[in-house]
Amino acid sequence: MNSKKKMKPWKKFILSLFSIIVLVAGTAFGSTLYQLSKIETKTISKTDSDLGVNPKKIQEKKEEIKVTNIALFGVDRRNKNEPARSDSIMILSIDEKNKKIKISSIMRDTYVKVKGHGETKINHAYAYGGPELAIRTLNENFDLNIRDYATVDFFNLEKIIDAIGGVTVDVKGNEVSLINSYMSETATIENKSISRISNSGSQTLNGMQSVAYTRIRYTDGGDFVRTERQRTILSGIFANIQSLGATKFPSVVSKLLPLTETSMNSLDIIKLGSKMFSSNIKTLDQERFPREDYSHDETIDGVWYLVADMKTTVDQLHNYIYEDIKPKK
């Protein structure tokens, strides 16, 4: 990339691809420790007070014992040392009882309380205090007990998608020109040629096309539909990863892991991998919160926010994660 040219902020999303590939690597290959050594491990506090876990609010139901939650962040930063907002926030839930991986997308403009910074957008927490404050913000506002995270930058996401053969997407008519437009911007910055999309309909998108697709925001549905596009790519990647053979799989893992930062060490990841495989988890399910029916746009002090009915949203999120009950459409 030409360092003299400034890339506009990408509306990145964090993929559970990190967790899926690493968990599979943790049980499927003898070179596990070598692969996992490429991950950047960052130590954060695990105490209840620092992570905002309130034992009185966390009801230890039998279902919760079978669910492991991990925070996933996609950050908008030029280098790993600069403060960055988490433009994508997801909760990865490994549900052993119902044999599912669940992805809960949290809308980045949701108006919440951030410790030491009053009420603001939830994606600001990462910039204010890194992953520890971002986890605390999730726990305190949604009554959760998350203790680990993974963060990914996506400047090289297209390479990973290309490595697995692309992703099949049903492209809508109003998305074609937007995909091409975003690709043109990227190609200019990175001095690359592009393969333009000419038609709508179901087709396999390459890496650059897929990333451009996830950036689309200004269509009907706005950011709500944008998160759906992100989850569409996520599901496609998950399906392709499942179909990879032993020959291709290690090379994909080795390309992804250097891009990943996490609070989990190699043994933590291997344990999660063992848990996932021993539970025979093969299903990926996805939802977003807050729901449109329980949130509204509001401008406060000149800033646009998504203001949610937090009590209902917390109930819906808990029902989804722990009881496997989807919110009513």
Secondary structure by P-SEA (a helix, b strand, c coil): ccccccccccbbbbbaaaaaaaaaaacccccccccccccbbbbbbcccccccccccccccccccccbbbbbbbbbbcccccccccccbbbbbbbccccccbbbbbcccccccccccccccccccccccccaaaaaaaaaaaaccccccbbbbbccaaaaaaaaacbbbbbccccaaaaaaaaaaaaaaaaccccccccccccccccaaaaaaaaaccccccaaaaaaaaaaaaaaaaaaaaaaccccaaaaaaaaccccccccccaaaaaaaaaaaaaacccccccccccccccbbbbbcccccccccaaaaaaaaaaaaacccccccc
